[in-house]
Amino acid sequence: MEALLDQADALVLTAGEEGPEKPNFDIPEELLNFTCPDNYDWLEIRENPNKGKGWFTKKDVSAGSIILVSKALVCALDLEYIDPDEEEDDDDGNADMEHSEQEDEPQGSTVNELLVLDLLHKIIEEPLIWSEQLSNLYPRESVDIKSSPVWISKDDKVFSQFEAMIDQIEKNVPELKGKSKEISQRLPLIIRYNVLSIETCAEMLSHPGPNGHHSLSGVGLYHWPSFFNHDH
């Protein structure tokens, strides 16, 4: 863990005016055994009729135990999609109402659009990412897909890139032949419902580095960690 913190320090220290690059650190050798849940005999994914699929323990787990170590399939740093000049005044009484109304609209957020495009690039390069990982995430059933908000990008450039890559998957990725429609419908929803915050505060307050790691905060989409979705 100390090696990862040192790499984070270095990334922040060498960052230019536009901020640090996305971290892409190798998992330390001593933690590699925690990257594959198949190595455990006390953790399994089961179906909960009310909650969907999720992790369950088969025996008591001691406090402080390492449960899982995982890298994000894709991530976006806050600085990539949050413009500090456009932040609304927290005292604006209409802010919450406007935010609520926007959430009900059939559209995608800027960060979700970044993640969708990044994931499509990865799927084209590595089709198994879809068939072995992403396709296992919620929503899986047609009833859930149909009842979910429709993803529409207001950015014509983003939508054009999206359509072009979906077309490329259908025509040029034989492993996913006939899957392009499913991917176009499900991928934005998978991101919407499974994306997790990548926080450097408060859990890293005791290891902030010389200049702090707040600039490495963001969001990411994971495979195995996405099944930590309820407590049972």
Beta strands, then each sheet from edge to edge (+ up, - down):
strand 1: 43-48
strand 2: 52-57
strand 3: 74-77
strand 4: 196-198
strand 5: 218-221
sheet 1: 1+ 2-
sheet 2: 3+ 5- 4+
end
